[in-house]
Every structure is written in structure tokens, then in C-alpha cells.
Amino acid sequence: MKIVLRGAIGKRSGDRESRAEAPGDVFITDLSQPQAVEAGDLDVLFVIMQRNLLAPLLELPDEQNQRAISGQNPLAQLLRTHLASVYHLAAGLNAVQGEAIMKPTLELVAAAINAQVSETNVGAVRFAVTQEIRRHIENQVRDPGLRAETVAAHFGLSRRKLYYLFQPFGGFAAYVQQRRLHHIRADIVNPVLQHRSVASIAEDYGFGHYPSFSRAFRRAYEMSPREVKALGLERSSASRARPGANSWHDWFFQTR
């Protein structure tokens, strides 16, 4: 399977349905069958999967060779984003993590090829959609308009479906608050931002009422924001004085 980043690839003398020529288009090659393809100025994300693992998930496994799937297809878009993430994370995955990610990846590939969500791959599609939403939240975490209704509308979901997807994270609102608190904690111990008050940094992430923010922060980290800032300054000074110093507060700032 090849996901086109630039250029074009297709079946030699084939029709448009067997040609991937736009960024994001997917081109399938079944290496158990003869190949006759042509490509030009090609840059692709190349993914190889064992046929004996993928074929049982496909409706017509023997009829997929040299077939193109439009990158505009929603399932193809989910697959592309998922595979790009796996590619960037691959170097840091251990064997157990790699094995855990294999099954949902195979199921998502099958959903894209079959052009439908079935009972066998609904979990993988749900996982991919949730990851897309989490990336969106991360990119928009400072936006005060980051609310359930706007995110649901952005992804074409109902609020009920969005809430369902985020149940494992304690709910949508709880997840967004956790990610904002995480970024605030990183900012208040950042030496570059030492001139900023905790309140002004919290406002950047939509916390306009400081007492409410402070309570939420303490619940999350069992310390007040000002205590964390002071500890961060202490840690920064200690690191400059004793490079490589290791203590309990070093551990604290390495945790999420």
C-alpha cells in the first residue's frame, strides 16, 4: 500500500480508478499478484502488511491489486493520518506497543479498502476518529471557543457521540481541562516565561477566574500553581548549579 505525498502512480495503461495522483490518494498493490505500474516524480508513504493478516478482513481480497482510493474519502483520510502518526512514533515503540497497534491498524486499512465500517473494524475507526479529535484539541487548546458543540460540528458528529468517544478520558470537558492544565504547568515552569504571572498564563488557556483555576490545578497536581512555579525556579537554579542533578522534583516535572 502506498499513500501518495507527491507525484502519481497507477496501473500501466489503466483507467482513472487505478491511478493515485493527488496528495493523500492510496494505491494498493497485492504482491502475490503480477505488477505492471507506472509512476512519475513519486514520493509516498510505503506500508507493507502481511497478506494472511489483512485478507480475512477484506470483502474481496483478490480484487484489490492496483486499485486506487481517493484521498478525499473520509476513511482514507483517517488511515493516512493514523499511518503518518505511526511512522513518526515507530522509532520509539517497543515490541509490546508495536504489537498492540497492529490490530487497529489492520482494521482501519480494511475499513478504507472495503469503503465501509463493519462490526469487525468499528473499534479501529472509533480509535482513529478519537485520535483525530485529540490532535484537534491539542492544536486549539488555547481557543476559548473550544467547546463540545464546536468540536462535534467540526467533525460532523453529534455531541452525544463526542461524549461517548471521550468517556474513557473522564468526559470531553474533563479531557480539555486536563490538557489545558498540562500546558499551563509547562508554561509556568518555563524559564523563558518567568516574567509572566500565573494568572496571565492561565488566562491564555481560557481560565478567567483564578480561584477556580487554582482549585482545578491543585486537584490535578496536588500543589498550587504558585508552589509549582517556585519549585520550577528552584529546579532551574539547581540545574544550572549542579548539571545532571536528580531529585524528586525532577521526576515531578517529567510526568504528564
Secondary structure, DSSP 8 states (H G I E B T S, - for coil): -EEEEEEEEEETT--GGGEE-STT-EEE--TTS---EEEEEEEEEE----HHHHGGG-SSGGG-TTEEE-TTSHHHHHHHHHHHHHHHHGGG--HHHHHHHHHHHHHHHHHHHHTS--TTTHHHHHHHHHHHHHHHHHHTTT-TT--HHHHHHHTT--HHHHHHHTGGGT-HHHHHHHHHHHHHHHHHT-GGGTTS-HHHHHHHTT---HHHHHHHHHHHHSS-HHHHHHHHHHHHHHHHHSTT---HHHHHHH--
